[in-house]
Amino acid sequence: MSGAFRRRPAVAVTAALALTTALTTAHAAAAPALAKPAAVVSLGDSYISGEAGRWRGNALENSGDKWGTDLATECDASGCATDPQLVYGNTHTSTNMCHRSTSAEIVSAAIPDATAINLACSGATTSDVRNGDPARNQPNQVERLRAKTADYHVKLVVLSIGGNDLRFGDIIADCVQGYLTHYRCGPKWDSAISGQLDQVRADVGATVRAIKEVLNAAQGPGSYQFVLQSYPSPMPAAAGFRIPESGPRWSEGGCPVWDSDANWARNELVPTIAAQLEQVAADRHVRFLDLRDAFDGREVCATDSSQATAANSAANPLPGTVAEWVRWVVTGYSSQGDRQESMHPNHYGQRALGACLRLMHEKTTGDFACHNTPGAGPGRMTLSALGGSLDH
């Protein structure tokens, strides 16, 4: 009797512990998982990283804040101090020139209730996005995205890529050299680009696929918007230049390109790249944002835009309703900034692209082209729906 009596409390305690454990386990199973905060993420190259975001238009002035155009220069009664890290943060160092600016597209989009994460890097190719390139200080953007999914639910990812695969920077540099040494760059590059298009489509497609695989694995298909975007034209066609071909396009305008090369770049090169990217978007079942015409009238040296000058210095910095939205080619007169900023969307241009992306996100489905409103600033962008044709 006494032995049986002593064992009964042990049995009761064991049963109570088992019941408590079962209840605790059931409660934990029933409790909803904590929701991750939302994020919107950009990947790709300099046109989306924020390259040239330091500049509010262009000015033929090297002192102080360059008539209000230089956001990296702060002035007070004691003088002026310039620090590009005010705009580019730690992505403007000797070991990191990704140039992710404070006005980069993903930041300027200001999509509500989401953290903006900019993983893009100036100079990136499709291979760099997927694999990284330590020799050129290029991060593996896909793996960085994978790491972000541990802490965030990505509701939008936007990709700008392919231009460096086609050596867009080299093309611009060669066209400038052609203007200075009297040859035309268009004929030289036209056939070279045509021979690369199949490979570029394949490489952009592989990059889209790699990004989708990460997001699908982390949070499931259909849980995010994916936007592949094209490039805005940095220069107008010849008829849109306010400085004639024989005028000071190099020494003052910062747009040293022959009329025939400007026509080739605006009417053939930029549309060709856009068509390839649109095809990839269709093949990979992601959305497409066509930006080729987004800067019409706001390109460098465009007739409807102006540079900051001594004559208009009282109004500086020129507002986005007047200023150019593209960083000029570093001119024969000026040594401002970094050469890699040339022919990229500046502070106003990036704000305009951000407005395009915000509108695209609001539409939730479909493909669109983005346009500015003549006479208005970067906040007045509009979208037009794209049809089934690749030639709009």
Beta strands, then each sheet from edge to edge (+ up, - down):
strand 1: 38-44
strand 2: 73-76
strand 3: 79-82
strand 4: 115-118
strand 5: 153-160
strand 6: 225-229
strand 7: 287-290
strand 8: 368-371
strand 9: 382-385
sheet 1: 4+ 1+ 5+ 6+ 7+ 8+ 9-
sheet 2: 2+ 3-
end
